[in-house]
């Protein structure tokens, strides 16, 4: 196998695993390390919470509408399809000297399935509107009190440019906390494939580097970014080039949200196939290739049907859309793989298309679905809830000790302990010892046998405001939509 391809598979972990291959074999566990990652993700509490997080329609009671969990399961399926189509491509195998296709297919499939499952694991309640609400809140706070972060002022973009991708990296590396600060302890290939924006800058949507488009990793988590990406090309002092597998995860996500958001809206009766057809025909290029013309013709037939025939026609159109976009992603990935390896390809696979199919779908969703009153009114509910929770918890954790104790009692103990340990490690009070497989106190070299006792004896008032805000945002981000609403109602006195 080509050495450059082989380097993309790295089964090392941030913390060396305590289970050896021999021990796994003893229990007849024949999984590779990447399949172990998939199991860790599937059984995590953070993945379970995706069942009640917004995909497009917040707080819906319609069981047919997608949640983040059902969306992520569909993305997993597309990710597996992409892995198979690429690995079994004969010209790809020949070019990169792949003698045993399963040597690359099995690990790639597991990596893509794992990352596709967790790609939205950091999203706060109420989705992208929830992200924007958090950003705007802290921009107002830091403008009013510019001195509040003190020595952590350079890290303010962790809040003012808060992003669910960065929060997700934090979830899988730290916040799935048991007794150490390594979270799910994925392999480095899985972590690198998760990092859609491998940077700690503020993000710039106009940058020529796609890896710069958003604030992808919080400054507090830069150490894990560096450890994950140290073998990859550095673009500048704050960022790295993307791992090549990121493009496939991104494509799987976009294929699913473009096709299934459309189907959810169709099932809600927000548009007819005839309306979709009429909109498409206005911009349809008669010089499009045969595959795009086929989509157009299927939609044309569906547009003239009603009742069950109309529904059947739309489902066929959605199936063909997915097939078209999967083929486009695979074709672009294979055609541009050398540029992707070198960090010189800066497009999203399915949007690199002269037929502009994905672009049409995206613009249609923006103009005809996402701006609907039903969605925007509930998003405003989310705006009130998140602002309210931030108000309450910031007052509690920056007030006197009585209020701090009340605030601490309400917040997840795992999040509290993870942040306290994060602070102690960052400030050289403790360090992880691979030899001891435990944390060691820096002042006297003593082993810490119970991290709960250590964390619980560390007063929250000893934390700088940056870490107190980090606790609050970590906690709110972990909430499901309905829990956030009821929790705010209880704290604000609207519900007992």
Residue pairs with C-beta under 8 A, 6 or more apart in sequence:
1 96
1 97
1 98
1 99
1 103
1 104
2 95
2 96
2 97
2 98
4 341
5 96
5 98
5 104
7 231
8 189
8 243
8 244
8 245
9 34
9 104
9 107
9 108
9 111
9 189
10 187
10 188
10 189
10 192
10 231
11 32
11 33
11 34
11 187
11 188
11 189
12 187
12 188
13 182
13 185
13 186
13 187
13 188
14 173
14 182
14 185
14 188
14 191
14 224
14 227
14 228
15 180
15 182
15 185
15 432
15 434
16 434
17 185
18 437
24 30
24 31
31 39
32 106
32 107
32 110
33 187
34 107
34 110
34 111
34 114
34 187
34 189
34 190
35 106
35 110
37 110
37 111
37 114
37 184
37 186
37 187
37 190
38 110
38 113
38 114
38 117
40 184
40 185
40 186
41 47
41 114
41 117
41 118
41 172
41 184
41 186
42 117
44 176
44 184
45 176
46 118
46 121
46 171
46 172
46 175
46 176
46 478
47 69
47 72
47 117
47 118
47 121
48 69
49 478
49 480
50 67
50 68
50 69
50 72
50 120
50 121
51 67
51 68
51 69
51 480
52 67
52 480
52 481
52 482
52 483
53 67
53 68
53 69
53 120
53 123
53 125
53 127
53 480
53 481
54 67
54 68
54 123
54 125
54 126
54 127
54 130
54 382
54 481
55 65
55 66
55 67
55 68
55 70
55 71
55 127
55 257
55 261
55 264
56 65
56 66
56 127
56 257
56 261
56 264
56 265
56 369
56 370
56 375
57 65
57 66
57 264
57 268
57 374
57 375
57 378
58 126
58 127
58 375
58 378
58 379
58 381
58 382
58 481
59 378
59 381
59 481
59 482
59 485
62 268
64 264
64 267
65 264
65 267
65 268
66 74
66 260
66 261
66 264
68 120
68 123
71 120
71 256
71 257
71 260
72 116
72 117
72 118
72 119
72 120
73 117
74 256
74 260
75 116
75 117
75 119
75 249
75 252
75 253
75 256
76 112
76 113
76 116
76 117
76 252
78 116
78 251
78 252
78 255
78 256
78 322
78 326
79 109
79 112
79 113
79 115
79 116
79 248
79 249
79 252
80 109
80 112
80 113
81 326
82 112
82 248
82 251
82 252
82 326
82 329
82 330
82 333
83 105
83 108
83 109
83 112
83 248
84 105
84 109
85 326
85 327
85 330
86 92
86 108
86 248
86 330
86 333
86 334
87 93
87 98
87 101
87 104
87 105
87 108
88 101
88 105
89 330
89 334
91 334
92 98
92 334
92 337
93 101
98 104
107 189
108 245
111 187
111 189
111 190
111 193
111 245
112 193
112 245
112 248
112 249
112 252
114 186
114 190
115 190
115 193
115 194
115 245
115 249
116 249
116 252
116 253
118 168
118 171
118 172
118 194
119 168
119 194
119 196
119 249
119 253
120 164
120 168
121 168
121 171
121 172
122 164
122 165
122 166
122 167
122 168
122 169
122 170
122 171
122 477
123 130
123 131
123 164
123 167
123 168
123 477
124 130
124 131
124 134
124 164
124 167
124 386
124 476
124 477
124 479
125 382
125 385
125 386
125 476
125 477
125 479
125 480
125 481
125 483
125 484
126 133
126 378
126 379
126 382
126 383
126 385
126 386
126 481
126 484
128 164
129 379
129 382
129 383
130 382
130 386
131 162
131 163
131 164
133 382
133 383
133 386
133 387
134 159
134 162
134 386
134 390
134 473
134 476
134 477
135 159
135 160
135 161
135 162
137 386
137 387
137 390
138 156
138 159
138 160
138 162
138 469
139 160
141 148
141 394
142 148
142 149
142 156
142 159
142 160
146 153
148 465
149 155
149 156
149 464
149 465
149 466
150 464
150 465
150 466
151 464
152 464
152 465
152 466
154 219
155 218
155 219
155 220
155 466
157 201
157 202
157 215
157 219
158 166
158 215
158 218
158 219
158 220
158 466
158 470
159 469
159 473
160 202
161 202
161 203
161 214
161 215
162 215
162 473
163 197
163 203
163 214
163 215
163 216
164 477
165 195
165 196
165 197
165 214
165 216
166 197
166 214
166 215
166 216
166 217
166 218
166 221
167 218
167 473
167 474
167 477
168 194
169 191
169 194
169 195
169 216
169 217
169 218
169 221
169 224
169 225
170 218
170 220
170 221
170 474
171 183
171 478
172 183
172 184
172 186
172 191
172 194
173 182
173 183
173 184
173 186
173 191
173 221
173 224
174 181
174 182
174 183
174 221
174 224
174 418
174 422
175 183
175 414
175 415
175 418
175 474
175 478
176 183
176 184
176 414
177 183
177 414
177 415
177 417
177 418
177 421
178 414
179 451
179 452
180 432
180 439
180 451
181 418
181 421
181 422
181 425
181 432
186 194
188 227
188 228
189 243
189 245
191 224
191 228
192 198
192 228
192 229
192 232
192 243
192 245
192 246
193 243
193 245
193 246
193 249
194 246
194 249
195 216
195 217
195 225
195 228
195 229
195 240
195 242
195 243
195 246
196 211
196 214
196 216
196 242
196 246
196 249
196 250
197 203
197 211
197 212
197 213
197 214
197 215
197 216
197 217
198 211
198 216
198 217
198 225
198 229
198 232
198 239
198 240
198 241
198 242
198 243
199 211
199 212
199 215
199 216
199 217
199 235
199 238
199 239
199 240
200 215
200 216
200 217
200 218
200 219
200 221
200 222
200 225
200 238
200 239
201 212
201 215
201 238
201 239
202 215
203 212
203 213
203 214
203 215
203 216
204 212
204 213
205 213
205 214
207 213
208 346
209 235
209 239
209 241
209 346
210 242
210 346
210 347
210 348
211 235
211 239
211 240
211 241
211 242
212 235
212 239
216 239
217 224
217 225
220 422
220 426
220 466
220 470
225 240
229 240
229 243
232 240
232 241
232 243
233 240
233 241
233 342
233 343
234 240
234 241
235 241
235 343
241 343
242 340
242 343
244 337
244 340
244 341
247 333
247 340
247 345
247 348
247 349
248 329
248 333
248 349
250 348
250 349
251 325
251 329
251 333
251 348
251 349
251 350
252 329
254 325
254 348
254 350
254 351
254 358
255 322
255 325
255 326
255 329
255 350
258 321
258 325
258 358
258 361
258 362
258 365
259 318
259 321
259 322
259 325
259 361
260 318
261 365
261 369
262 318
262 321
262 361
262 364
262 365
262 369
263 314
263 315
263 318
265 271
265 365
265 368
265 369
265 372
266 273
266 314
270 368
270 369
270 372
271 368
272 303
272 310
273 299
273 302
273 303
273 305
273 310
273 313
273 314
273 317
274 303
274 304
276 299
276 303
276 364
277 299
277 300
277 302
277 303
278 303
279 364
279 368
280 296
280 299
280 360
280 364
281 296
283 356
283 360
284 296
285 355
285 356
288 296
288 354
288 355
289 354
289 355
291 324
291 327
291 355
292 324
292 355
292 357
294 320
295 317
295 320
295 321
295 324
295 357
298 313
298 316
298 317
298 320
299 317
301 313
302 310
302 313
302 314
302 316
302 317
303 313
305 312
305 313
321 357
321 361
324 357
325 350
325 357
325 358
328 349
328 350
328 352
328 353
328 357
328 358
329 349
329 350
332 347
332 349
332 350
332 352
332 353
333 340
333 349
336 345
336 352
339 345
350 357
350 358
351 358
351 359
351 362
353 359
369 375
381 485
382 481
382 484
384 488
385 484
385 485
385 488
386 476
386 484
388 488
388 491
388 492
389 476
389 484
389 487
389 488
389 491
390 472
390 476
392 488
392 491
392 492
393 407
393 410
393 411
393 472
393 475
393 476
394 468
394 469
394 472
395 403
396 403
396 404
396 406
396 407
396 410
397 403
397 404
397 407
397 408
397 460
397 468
397 471
397 472
398 465
398 468
401 461
404 460
404 461
407 460
408 416
408 460
410 491
411 471
411 472
411 475
412 475
412 478
415 471
415 474
415 475
415 478
416 455
416 460
416 471
417 451
417 452
417 455
417 456
418 474
419 463
419 467
419 470
419 471
419 474
420 455
420 458
420 460
420 463
420 467
421 430
421 439
421 451
421 454
421 455
422 467
422 470
423 463
423 464
423 467
424 430
424 454
424 458
425 431
425 432
428 442
429 441
429 442
429 443
430 439
430 440
430 441
430 442
430 448
430 454
431 439
431 440
431 442
432 438
432 439
432 440
433 439
433 440
433 447
436 447
438 447
438 448
438 449
439 447
439 448
439 451
439 454
440 446
440 447
440 448
441 448
448 454
460 468
460 471
463 471
476 484
479 487
486 495
488 494
489 495
490 496
